[in-house]
Amino acid sequence: MALRSGLEAKILIIGCGISGIGAAQKLIKHGFHNVRIIEATSRSGGRIKTGRLGCNIVEIGANWIHGPSQENPVFRLACHYQLLDKEAMSEENQSVDIGGHPPFVANCFTSSGREIDPETLGPAMELYTTVLGKCQDFYSSGEEPLPSVGEFLKKESIRMAHEEWKVDPGTMELRLALLTTLLKLECSISGTHTMTDVGLGAFGMYKTLPGLDCTFPGGYEGLIQHMMSELPKDIVLYNKPVKCIHWKNTHNQPTSKGRTCPVKVECVNEETFEADHVIVTIPLGYLKKHQHTLLSPPLSLKKLHSIQRMGFGTNNKIFLEFEQPFWDENCKIIFFLWEDESDLVDVVSDVKMAWTRKLIAFTVVTPKERFGHLLCGWIAGHESEYMETLSEYEVLHAVTQLIRRFTGNPTVAPKRLLRSQWLSDPYTCGSYSYVATGCSGYDIDTLAEPLPLVGSDAAEPLQVLFAGEATDRSFFSTVHGALITGWREADRLISHYSPLSGELTSKL
């Protein structure tokens, strides 16, 4: 029995992150009234997660609006809900084009307890920015001289350094150590264990937007709360992890309205929900872990191979609160340079003994009038994953020893610590996606393809649709990428039903 109206279509959205919320908002605004969100946890927001350290609001998950300008839908929403300060919304802030790398004022400390003059290290910063730009250019040129970003960065940086820097051996070693530090920081930015895992040819596929990255004074979750307030009160079913999505379902019993739905969602608690369409917005990390069991019939080999080729890594934060700062008044970021690391290697040989060698950058959380003396440390990869297994006391002790060594101050100590643990989150299994070696835009597009496709042999197309940051080839790894893809899949369903006599009529 066909639907009398497309507005009657039963639509289930798996995951109540910003992608799922955005899809639900758009569908409901277009008149669909049988929309539900199934969420595995007890909260909305997904990888947008605001917490507290003492009296401070801190972002355990998403931190910034990357590229806060009119092209960014997250920025537009934040402005609409009046969640940003005047500086972030200013025309000047929106017009700054930083290419994804903010021009931070830095303090640099070495493993022998010295602070290095920024002027000594400035040429290393400039060289690194130049080489990173070359990495991004290969996408548009269609070239790939080496398989990975890490290999190219290392080879080209060392070549240029020895050609351009006519300095004494000590200065050369320090500058190379900074390049190593920046390479490790790039692991956090890309969300990967090593930049050798990131594909060179696809690296430039990521698109930066203009605007100087900004934060939410009241926390990123404020955006989620405002979006949720516009949805029906009972739209989300919480604490319902999905076990399997049964599509091409020919065994469903007719509903009370006398028709059969093609999709059945089976939860871990054995509850089932029927739908005409399901939008899957779960993180790629979870999909990688459950790729063989999440759907029945299983995913095609083409889709499975794309999921396997795509990268999904762990990037964690370690927040530290101090009584007094050990950094300069205008400092925005602190770099730690290991003087014995001038060979541009971004992994450690002994993770258990030396995991803190990957913790090489701390951003200063501002403004200090609101946050006091608060730092956010960044650590990615297997070293970050090992950090998650340690107790909070062990992490605090190790980080305190690290800071004392680099500052040369034997008494400096954070009074409070909070860290994220994204790999340990059973419904995230990491932080965000990246284009791995051997991966291309084709794989992202393949992941985004719905099941079955319109025009295929199936009588009922668009049973399972896919959204989330990993399904956007321009904005993967970002909040705005996640939101855009939720809207994209909602639009796909809206356009599937054509307007007739003032309402949507089924094409089924």
Secondary structure, DSSP 8 states (H G I E B T S, - for coil): ---S-GGG--EEEE--BHHHHHHHHHHHHTT---EEEE-SSSSSBTT--EEEETTEEEESS---BSS-STT-HHHHHHHHTT-S-HHHHSHHHHH---TT-----EEEEETTS-EE-HHHHHHHHHHHHHHHHHHHHHHHHT--SSSBHHHHHHHHHHHHHHHH----HHHHHHHHHHHHHHHHHHHHHHT-S-GGGBBHHHHTTS---SS--B--TT-THHHHHHHHHTS-TT-EE-S--EEEEE-S-------TTS---SEEEEETTS-EEEESEEEE---HHHHHHTTTTSEES---HHHHHHHHHSEEE-EEEEEEEESS-SS-TT--EEEEE-TT--S---S-S-HHHHGGGG--EEEE-S-HHHH-EEEEEEEEHHHHHHHHHS-HHHHHHHHHHHHHHHH--TT---SEEEE--TTT-TTTSSSEEE-BTT--HHHHHHHH--BS-TTSS-SS--SEEE-SGGG-TTTTTSHHHHHHHHHHHHHHHHHHSEEETTEEE---
